[in-house]
Amino acid sequence: QVQLVESGGGLVQAGGSLRLSCAASGRTFGSYSMGWLRQAPGKERQFVAAINRSGSSTYYTDSVKGRFTISRDNAKNTMYLQMNSLKPEDTAVYYCAQHKNSGSYVYTSQRDYDYWGQGTQVTVSS
């Protein structure tokens, strides 16, 4: 049974920083691509960032490039999202997700991520 637990969300002023964590269990963490997605009220879920199983390759959606950094520590079964220079438009529930299959690439299709955490709220005030 795969379990993903996010933490680190909260309320921050614009320009501030937060670090999200995703603790994983249930499968060999280092065998799977991981991702961060977010959903704002009234909007579709958006893929924010992804990282391959070794951590050597990453993907970012354009709106967060240069501000967010995705990383992972396979020894700790944990993935991170460092978010800097936060903007009010970054306000959303952030979810971590694990790809359904093992593989060495960065995967950015939401439909291929079968395992999800419960989400953590990030609110950026102006």
PAGUTI-666746 format. One line per field, with one value per residue (C-alpha): residue number from 1; residue in three letters; chain; x, y, z. Coordinates in steps of 0.02 Angstrom, whole numbers, plus 32768, in hexadecimal, padded with zeros to 4 digits. Layout:
N
pos = [NUM|...];
code = [ALA|...];
unit = [A|...];
xx = [X|...];
yy = [Y|...];
zz = [Z|...];
This chain:
126
pos = [1|2|3|4|5|6|7|8|9|10|11|12|13|14|15|16|17|18|19|20|21|22|23|24|25|26|27|28|29|30|31|32|33|34|35|36|37|38|39|40|41|42|43|44|45|46|47|48|49|50|51|52|53|54|55|56|57|58|59|60|61|62|63|64|65|66|67|68|69|70|71|72|73|74|75|76|77|78|79|80|81|82|83|84|85|86|87|88|89|90|91|92|93|94|95|96|97|98|99|100|101|102|103|104|105|106|107|108|109|110|111|112|113|114|115|116|117|118|119|120|121|122|123|124|125|126];
code = [GLN|VAL|GLN|LEU|VAL|GLU|SER|GLY|GLY|GLY|LEU|VAL|GLN|ALA|GLY|GLY|SER|LEU|ARG|LEU|SER|CYS|ALA|ALA|SER|GLY|ARG|THR|PHE|GLY|SER|TYR|SER|MET|GLY|TRP|LEU|ARG|GLN|ALA|PRO|GLY|LYS|GLU|ARG|GLN|PHE|VAL|ALA|ALA|ILE|ASN|ARG|SER|GLY|SER|SER|THR|TYR|TYR|THR|ASP|SER|VAL|LYS|GLY|ARG|PHE|THR|ILE|SER|ARG|ASP|ASN|ALA|LYS|ASN|THR|MET|TYR|LEU|GLN|MET|ASN|SER|LEU|LYS|PRO|GLU|ASP|THR|ALA|VAL|TYR|TYR|CYS|ALA|GLN|HIS|LYS|ASN|SER|GLY|SER|TYR|VAL|TYR|THR|SER|GLN|ARG|ASP|TYR|ASP|TYR|TRP|GLY|GLN|GLY|THR|GLN|VAL|THR|VAL|SER|SER];
unit = [A|A|A|A|A|A|A|A|A|A|A|A|A|A|A|A|A|A|A|A|A|A|A|A|A|A|A|A|A|A|A|A|A|A|A|A|A|A|A|A|A|A|A|A|A|A|A|A|A|A|A|A|A|A|A|A|A|A|A|A|A|A|A|A|A|A|A|A|A|A|A|A|A|A|A|A|A|A|A|A|A|A|A|A|A|A|A|A|A|A|A|A|A|A|A|A|A|A|A|A|A|A|A|A|A|A|A|A|A|A|A|A|A|A|A|A|A|A|A|A|A|A|A|A|A|A];
xx = [8000|8050|803F|8074|806D|808C|80C0|8105|8074|8037|8016|80A1|80AF|80D7|8191|81A5|81DA|8197|81DE|8166|8192|8145|8169|814C|8135|80F7|8167|821F|8221|82BD|826E|81E7|81D7|8181|8123|80D4|802C|7FBA|7F04|7EC0|7E07|7DA1|7E36|7E74|7EFF|7FA7|804B|80CD|816D|81AC|824C|828E|82B7|836E|8353|83C0|8334|82AB|8218|81C4|812C|8158|8106|8179|821E|82A8|8241|821C|8296|8263|82D8|82D6|8337|8322|8377|82EE|825F|8236|8219|8221|81E4|8241|81D4|8223|81E2|8132|80A4|7FEA|7FC8|8029|7F9D|7F59|7F51|7FF4|7FF7|8087|8072|80D0|80D7|807E|8114|81CD|8238|82CA|8275|821B|8162|80ED|8045|7FCD|7F70|800C|8019|7FB1|7FDF|7FB8|7FCC|7F41|7F83|7FC6|7F82|7FF4|7FAE|8010|7FCF|7FED];
yy = [8000|80A2|8133|81E6|826A|8322|83A3|8453|84B9|8557|8610|867F|872F|8750|8742|86C4|860E|8565|84B5|8427|8373|82D1|8234|8194|80DF|803D|8029|803D|80FB|8108|80A6|8124|81CF|824B|82EB|8382|83BF|8449|8479|8525|8542|853C|8509|8467|8407|843E|83E1|844C|83E7|8336|82D8|8233|81A3|81CE|8289|82AE|82F6|8370|83C9|846D|84C2|856C|85D2|858D|8580|85DA|85E2|852D|849D|83E7|836A|82BF|825B|81A4|816E|81C8|819A|8252|82D2|838E|842C|84CA|855E|860B|86B5|867A|86D5|86DE|8677|85E7|85D3|8522|8477|8420|8365|82ED|825A|81BD|8176|80D1|807A|8075|80CB|8140|81D2|826D|824F|82E4|8299|82A1|8206|819C|81C9|814D|8176|821B|826C|82C6|8372|8405|84B6|8543|85F2|868A|8732|87D2];
zz = [8000|7FC4|803C|8017|809E|8078|80F8|80FD|80B9|810B|80FC|80BC|8079|7FC3|7FA6|8031|802D|805F|8054|8037|8061|8026|808C|802C|8060|8017|7F7F|7F59|7F54|7EEA|7E5B|7E2F|7DE2|7E56|7E3C|7E8F|7E51|7E8E|7E85|7EA7|7ECC|7E2C|7DC2|7D77|7DC9|7D85|7D79|7DD2|7DD3|7DBC|7DDE|7D9D|7E0F|7E25|7E35|7D9E|7D33|7D5E|7D0E|7D3D|7CF9|7CB1|7D3A|7DC2|7D66|7DC3|7E63|7E91|7EA5|7EAE|7EFF|7F50|7FD0|7FA5|8046|80A7|8032|8026|7F9E|7FB4|7F60|7F8E|7F61|7F5E|7F27|7F43|7EEE|7F18|7E7B|7EC9|7F48|7F37|7F84|7F59|7F3D|7F2A|7EB6|7E86|7DD7|7DBA|7D6A|7D90|7D0D|7CF9|7CA3|7CE3|7CC6|7CB9|7C8C|7D1F|7CE8|7D02|7DBA|7E1B|7ECE|7F22|7FCB|8027|7FFA|805B|8050|8019|8029|7FEE|8027|7FC6];
